[in-house]
Amino acid sequence: MSASPAIPSPRATLTVVFVSFGVAVGALAGSMPTVMRNAGISAEMLGLGLTLSTLLTVGAMSLGGHLARHASNRAMLLAVLPVFALSLFAYLTAQSVPWFFLAFLPMGACFGLTDLFMNAEAVAIEHDMRRPVFLTFHAALSAGVGVMAVTASYLATEAGTAAVGAVAASFFAAAWLMVYRAIAPRPLAQGKGSGAGPLPNRQPLILLGIAAGLIIAAETAALLWSAKLLDDLAPALAAIAGLGAAFFGLCNALVRFPGDRMRARLGDMPLLIGSLAVSILGFVALGLSTHFAVSVAAFASVGCGLALLIPCIFGMSARLVPANRAAALSFVSMLTAPPRILAPTLIGFAAAGLGLAAAFGLVAIGLVAALALILAFRHKGYLA
């Protein structure tokens, strides 16, 4: 009698889910120049699409508290992952503007729901294990971005975008099966939980939330416009235009794997200031460079600089309101919405009018504003 296949651990299972999420981001970024050509999408239309998609991402995440009272993390992941894979494949094979938008917009909602519920399960698994593992999940995501971005650009030019979709779908299929077998349903959330009403002092959270929004907007720009910039700089190297997102993702992962130890040793504030400085210099280099290799190196530095910023900000936010950490994180997440929603359209029009290199220079200005907010937070001594 043959033995039944071993059931994977919840940690290994969720790692595959995070990798699949990263693969989706890498596929999106690495194949974008080819998809734009196939569907006849301009930089302005892409910026509009990203803005509308981000609206759906934020909207889906805002519904998470309500959905969590009716369905477990397991149930939501099992429901969303197949739709995510289907919408990603539809985006990759888009041959017209309507087809592009019909696929791109629901994919935004899938990004939001998957992000929310995989992170909720990650926190629960970390609690079960009684040791910090949260950043290793995000390191796995970044590694998935890095490997898939350059793979997607190569496959898109050599074998077609459907091949990219097939590779991504295989990861989602594996993730779905592992979740089905290894993740147990947890008790449903009770009560409002995420309400921001009882917060005693919102001013420091406002500073952190706006800074976080500017940082997430910069991350989105680096990932989703990297292949287009490199494709513009060296069209003959279109097959490896995904190197920008690849280097971003891999450097992001390299910093995140030891991230919990770095935070314990150095503290959040020094890491925030130093990381923002590295990120700003990287985006300035992207704005000034006209060379393929220099731009790839700049994306690597941006990946290193941005890696720990959001975890640090969320950790500081939770410490500000120890009696209601969920409310603090919900309030900060809500404040990230305006920069995240407006940035894609602004970058799209800047790219069309000034060129992508200049648009990346403008992103650096946004990060300078984020640094100013963090320095104001330190000056006020909110966590002294």
Buried (B, 14 or more C-beta within 10 A) or exposed (E): EEEEEEEBEBBEBBBBBBBBBBBBBBBBBBBBBBBBEBBEBEBBBBBBBBBBBBBBBBEBBBEBBEBBEEBBBBBBBBBBBBBBBBBBBBBBBBEEBEBBBBBBBBBBBBBBBBBBBBBBBBEBBBEEEEEEBBBBBBBBBBBBBBBBBBBBBBBBBEEBBEBBBBBBBEBBBBBBBBBEEBBEEBEEBEEBEBBBEEBEEBEBBBBBBBBBBBBBBBBBBBBBBBBBBBBBBBEEBBBBBBBBBBBBBBBBBBBBBBBBEBBEEEEBBBBBEEBBBBBBBBBBBBBBBEEBEEBBBBBBBBBBBBBBBBBBBBBBBBEBBEEBBBBBBBBBBBBBBBBBBBBBBBBBBBBBEEBBBBBBBBBBBBBBBBBEBBBBBBEEEBEE
